[in-house]
Amino acid sequence: MHDNSDQDDYQWPMCVTPRCNRQLWVAEAGRYACRPCEDRAAKHLTELGPLFRRLTETGTLMRGARRPGGATSGSRTPPIPPRLEVLALTANGGVATRLRDIEDSWRKALGWTVAPWRGSSTQAVPEHLRFLANNLPWAVSSYESIGQDIDELRKLHAECTAVAANERRPGRVSIGRCPARYDDGTHCRADLTATASSHRVRCGQCGARWETLGEWRELRAAQEAVTAEQAQETGVAA
């Protein structure tokens, strides 16, 4: 396969992936990317699904979640601080768009039609990942630009991992006062704070906790009920 390797000007084939560029083994002859790079790309594709779901959940909490069916009274959870890096990865131009661009280039090289459906990013990302994982063996052997795509998957995986791991911790912001009651019926009223790194809220004064989306809804409803109660008491006192 490399029968001209004794020639002075012969250059042994090398992996086309940036940051690798190692010489291919004889057993890898005919490939554009080496097997270690293929294995890393496959691993990145496997891990991007769970990473994206985690970022999507954080993005939902930043917008404030609503109950299915469109109910509004007491149904909106307290939003948590926005993180631009989360929004950049979950919105248009983020993970779904970058995976779509790779898929489209592979489909074009294969002579296949571009996938006609797109849907939301939550719907599209699993489909893009499935396509890329299924066709990765073809790409490393037959697609000349595979090195750039493997590098793009590496970058995308690194970005999602860094954001999901909250390497850049956002500050905490106030989301209202604690609506919990003491045994004597009085409200705690301590300031509550939240951060985009977690949807769990704990009152540092009375110890009350809200940890799930359902409990976030209960927190918002309880806060609104306390506000309404206080407004009524003020009106009576006046």
C-alpha positions, 0 to 999 in steps of 0.5 A: 500500500505504501510500496514507494516508501523508499523514494526520497521524496515520499511522504508517509500518510498522516492523520488529517485531524488538527492537533494530531497529524501523526503518521498513519499505521500500515493497517490504517492505509487508505484512511484520512483520520487515525483510529484514535481520532475516530475513537475520540470523535465517537466518544464525543458524539456519545457524550454530546447528547446528555450534555445538550440535555443538561444545557437545555434544562438550564436554559428552560430554568433561565426562561422560567418554566410553564406548566403544559397547557398554557396555565399562567396563574402561579404556574411560572417558576422563578427564572434563574440568572441568564448565562450567555454561554448556555443560550449561545449553545442551545439557541440557533447557531449553537449545538444543533446548527453546528451539528447540522452543518457537519451532517449536511456536508457529509450528505452532500459528499455521499450524494444524499439529499439534505434531511428535509426536517429540522424541528426544534433543537431538542428534536434535531440534536439527537437525530444529528448525533445519530447520523454522524455516529452511524456514518463516522466510519465512512467519513474517516476513510472516505471524506477528505475534510473529516479532520476539520469536522472531528476538530469541530466536534472536539471544540463543541464537546469542550464548550458544552463540558465547560458550561455544564461543569460551570467552570465560570460560576455565575453570581447569585441573584435574588428571586424573592423572599422565603414564603415558609411559615414558622410554627407560630404562623409567621412567614420566614421572609428571608431573601432567597437567591438562585444561580444558573448552576443549579435549580435547587434553592435553600433558605439559609434562615429557616432551611426550607428547600425547593429542588424540582421544577414542581417545587419551583412552581410551588415556590412561586405560587407561595410567594404570590400568595404571601404578597396577596395576603400582605396586600389585603392586610395592608388594605384592611389596616388602612 
